[in-house]
Amino acid sequence: AQQGRVREKVYGKQKIYFADQEQLPAASDAELRGLDEEIATRSAQLQALQQSCRHMEAELKDLNGSMTTPEMAREIEALRKDCASYTEKLERIKSATNHVTPEEKEKVCREQQLYRREWRRRKRMATELLDAILEGYPKSKKQFFEEVGIETDEDHGVVLPATT
């Protein structure tokens, strides 16, 4: 700093040293334009290289995420075995002699509808009867059900089937 090659600035107790730029040769406008063009060229090269790098990283990620040839062969073999077992199962079902006839199916559906209707009717009757008893009962409905020993469909998670 005393010889004039570097400059010194004092900020409180701190001192900062930097090169004296007055001793450096001044660049002409042509040199500055040339440097600006070189910066622009290098920036374009950098952008192209970064884009290429991102593209290659994405391709690498895709390749790492995909199956290898031996894995693919094992997967194909497993799928073929599954297909064969399903085909065999389908043939057994098709060749079975114990199919349900449409008449039997209709009969079962009618019986289910009858039983469902009866279930609703009896549930409604029981509910009306219990509601009539509970009108004059001093305790809660839950306490009454516990004392008498009544178990409801809801206690057991049973839901009345929907009409089809």
C-alpha positions, 0 to 999 in steps of 0.5 A, spaced: 500 500 500 505 504 501 508 503 494 502 504 491 501 497 488 494 496 492 490 501 495 487 501 502 480 503 505 479 504 512 472 502 515 472 503 523 477 498 525 477 494 519 482 495 513 480 493 506 486 492 501 484 492 493 488 492 487 489 499 484 486 499 477 489 506 475 495 502 474 492 497 469 491 499 462 485 502 460 481 497 455 478 500 448 471 500 446 473 495 441 476 490 446 470 491 451 465 489 445 470 483 443 470 481 451 462 482 451 461 478 445 466 473 448 462 473 454 455 472 450 458 466 446 461 463 452 454 464 456 450 461 450 455 455 450 454 454 458 446 454 456 447 449 451 451 444 456 446 445 461 440 443 457 444 437 454 446 435 462 439 436 464 437 432 458 442 426 459 440 426 467 432 425 465 434 420 460 439 417 466 433 417 471 428 414 466 433 408 464 434 407 472 427 407 473 425 402 468 426 394 468 432 391 466 432 385 460 432 379 465 427 383 470 423 384 464 424 376 462 422 374 469 416 378 469 413 376 462 414 369 464 410 370 471 405 373 466 404 367 462 404 363 468 398 367 470 395 367 464 395 360 463 392 358 470 386 363 468 385 360 462 385 353 465 380 356 471 376 359 465 375 352 462 373 349 468 368 354 469 365 353 462 365 345 463 362 345 469 355 341 469 353 345 476 351 351 473 345 355 476 339 355 471 335 362 470 329 359 473 333 357 479 336 364 480 329 367 479 326 363 484 332 365 489 331 372 487 324 371 489 325 368 496 330 373 497 325 379 496 320 375 500 324 375 506 327 382 505 319 384 505 318 380 511 324 383 515 322 390 514 315 389 516 317 385 522 322 390 524 317 396 523 312 392 527 317 391 533 319 399 532 312 401 533 311 396 539 317 399 542 316 406 541 309 405 544 312 402 550 317 407 551 312 413 551 311 411 558 317 408 560 321 413 565 328 411 563 332 412 556 331 407 550 338 404 551 337 402 558 330 399 556 333 395 551 339 393 556 334 391 561 329 387 557 335 384 553 333 387 546 339 387 541 338 391 534 340 390 527 345 396 528 348 393 535 351 388 530 352 392 524 347 389 520 344 393 514 337 391 511 339 389 504 337 394 498 331 392 494 334 390 487 
